[in-house]
Amino acid sequence: MVRKKKIEYHSYTEGNTRYMSCQICGNYEIVGEEAVAVKCSRCVSMIMMREFPIEDKSYKSTGRPVGWHWMKEFVDKDGKVFHKGKEQPKLKGTLKPTKVTPPKKTKRRTKEEMLVAQYNKKKAVKKAALKKAVQKQKDFLNHKIDKG
């Protein structure tokens, strides 16, 4: 029987506190008097992450349109029938699949297009005000005074 010789890692004592270097990264941690080796919390968490990989929790599409579970009745491509999101197994294959048209995507305007639209709107308001003022003067000259 061969015994492994325990390696004692570098340590030092400051007052009544003993510090020892981490086996992996070398950072000093507070330890007890009997400790032979230590692994810091960061190294332990890194080891745990490697052994237990985190599952990818990204969105996985069902192939159904957005808001299908809010529809009164929705029939999937497979023939499954849903009433307000709850499957109705008795009706499977009795109805045609629901046709859903995607909403039209509006094109986003550029800053320049928005400024041009704002200018044209102001211009139209000014033109309407000017037209109203001219009509008021014409009415005055034609003795059509509004009494009210």
Residue pairs with C-beta under 8 A, 6 or more apart in sequence:
6 36
6 37
7 36
7 37
8 36
8 37
9 20
9 21
9 23
9 36
9 37
9 38
10 20
10 21
11 18
11 19
11 20
11 21
11 31
11 35
12 18
12 19
13 19
17 30
18 30
18 31
18 32
18 33
18 35
19 28
19 29
19 30
19 31
20 28
20 29
20 31
20 35
20 37
20 38
21 27
21 28
21 29
21 38
22 28
22 29
22 38
22 39
22 40
22 43
23 37
23 38
23 39
23 43
24 39
24 40
24 43
25 40
25 42
25 43
27 40
27 42
29 38
29 40
31 38
39 47
63 77
64 74
64 76
65 100
65 102
68 74
68 82
68 85
68 98
68 100
69 82
69 84
69 85
70 84
70 85
71 82
71 84
71 98
72 83
72 84
73 81
73 82
73 83
73 95
73 98
74 81
74 82
74 85
74 98
75 81
75 82
75 95
75 96
75 97
75 98
76 82
76 97
76 98
77 97
79 92
79 93
79 94
79 95
79 97
80 87
80 92
81 87
81 88
81 91
81 92
81 94
81 95
82 88
109 117
139 145
139 146
